[in-house]
Amino acid sequence: MVSRAFLLVVIQLLALISAQAQSTQSLEARIKTIVNRPEFQRALFGIEVYSLTDDKILYALNADKLFVPGSVTKLLTEGAAMSLLGADYRFRTRVYRTGPVSQTGVLGGDLVLVAGGDPNLSNRIQHDTLAYENEDHAYGQVLEARLVPGDPLVVIRNLAKQVASKGVKTIEGRVLVDVSLFPEGTREEGSAVVISPMSLNDNLIDVIIKPGSTPGSPASLQSSPVTTYATFQNEVQTGPADSTAEIQFATRDASRAESRRCPG
């Protein structure tokens, strides 16, 4: 599987390739700047840029090397998005009201968040960079996966602050999310995440389970983000140090129950 870190590099490379009036020498130099970053010192890249218009190879790197096949279908998705939307495209998540706001701050109607398909409503912006890691929580690797740093609801909280700054203190109606931009997809095979116009915390609720202090004692359970959308009943017990860690997740739909073996 191609890692998220590698995918971000590919996106950057696609942005370079899509730039207009760029010479082969300039393209080569800019790609070299990316692949020579310190974090990629142990990585090996194979790249070929082929022009369908000119029917020739514009750039090649390690073209004669053999590589283990990866999930390269995403390159077609990124290339199509780059071509149709452009490298400077920005997702917009807008909030509307369906009624007037009184002088005392009462909204006489609904508040509607119109989902715009932004994949980063998950506190992914960290110091002007995107926080994606190889062991990212979206892959659900139980105890090995890392959570997105910070508050997973920070983007939604910022939207709420913007609404409040417009003088809204109380909402008489409902708070709605409009997800009509495109139909929700099925679960993505790599991470089992549902693709949706509204992608909060990558459409995941992370469950962190830690052993108790002694065998037989209850294990602790923490969910992130904390939401009334999902509640958990924890019946996990701590096993001996040499036992195989296994957790069974049961839902109201018995057909969806599953077991997970945990490392360690």
Phi, psi and omega in degrees: 000135177285129184287162177296324179299318178294322180298320178296323177296318180298318178300318179297320179294321177297323178297322179294317184294326183282350181295142183274156175052048183244127183284160178300320180296318180293319178298315180298318181294320183287323174295319179299324179298321181286309186289344179266010176298149183303324182291348180250020186295335179258005182268160178230126184251141170236119187226139170217126178249117184243131180268116175290332180290312183267352179056050178203162178279124179272329182201143178215141177222121181056041182294338182263008181265153176262137181232151173289128182301141178237180180279083187270358180301328180298338178295324178294321178297312181294320180295319178294318179296320180296320181289318185278322186261330182091157184291339183263010182295140178233132176287145178237129174245109188255152178237129181238161173239151182254009180207176182282160175252124183285171179296337178268005176088020180265122177274113180274063181171199181265156170252124187238120173267120180263106183294132183250015178080013181294120181280359186246030173278049189218028182056039181278347181274113181232107178055049176067016175231163178270128184270084174241136181233159179298320178262061185279153184296338182295340180273354172057044182272040176050241188285348183273337185287148179254140176285158172294130184300145174082196183281117181292346181257013187298324181294317178294322178296322178294322176297320179297322178295322178294322177296315180297327181292344177272007176096005180276120179247328181222141180245116179285329182270220183251162170254113187244154173240120180269111182248032185275002183301315175205156182295145175296143178270179173281178181292133178292136190295325183287319185244352183064022179272139178278128178277125186213157173300335177249112185236078182270128184051040180060027182057040180230150164244114181280135177242119182251120181243128180235144182291156175282184186282335183223155176302136180092344179281155182295143173278149179274147180230132178226136178247151180214124358282158177282122185209147176285354178298328180220132176240154185232140173249113188265116176238018182284133177246154181277129179264174177299161185299330184262012182273162177276124182281125179217136181236132176254124178261120178246137178244175176299332175268102186301333182292345182258005178296146181209158178245147177231132171272134183255143178291149175092000000 
